[in-house]
Structure formats: structure tokens, C-alpha cells
Amino acid sequence: MQVIKKIIPVLINRYFLVAVGFVVWMLFFDQRDYFQQKERAGELKKVEAAKKYYKDEIEQTQKQLNNLQNNPATIEKYARERYLLKREGEEVYLFQDTASTQAAAADKK
């Protein structure tokens, strides 16, 4: 009973009420409320991960470009793999992986 008598004046105190109102307003009703901040922090992490991925891809592509510009063996390898080019008198055989084709067809059903 005495504890309640000590708590009631604190709860009725106008400074306490204003502070509670301010905290509630900032958490739920403000334009930059707590939940939006958490959501945006998650989005920022995703964007930073994508940025790192694309920087790595750019670096890898630049290495490939440099290698293609300076190494004739790499140019030949690239042409053979990408464009199925061949030398004179050479025969090229293409093998198709039937297991992956069948698995893809089964997934569509």
C-alpha cells in the first residue's frame, strides 16, 4: 500500500508524463520511427552486400579483359569456349548433360 502511494506521485508528475509521451511518439508516430530505422538498416546491409558483390565482379571482369588484351592463348581459349570456334581440320564434339536437362524438366512438371 505504501509502495503504491509512492509510485502514484511519480506517475502523475508532468515531466514523467511528457517524457513517456515523447518516447511513445518517437517510437511509433514519428516520421523516422524505430521500426523504419530497423527496416532501413536491413536494406542498407543488403545494398552494401550487393555493392561488394558488384565490386568483386568488376574486378574479376577487368582481370579477364586485361588477360584477353595481352595473352593470345587466352583469346583462343575464350573464342573456343564462347563461340565454338575451331582450327582448320579440327572436329568439335558437344556433349549435353542429360541429367541436368531431365532434372529441369521434372521441376517444371
PyMOL commands that set and color helices and strands:
alter all, ss='L'
color gray80, all
select helices_A, chain A and resi 2-12+14-29+34-70+72-83+98-108
alter helices_A, ss='H'
color red, helices_A
deselect
rebuild
show_as cartoon
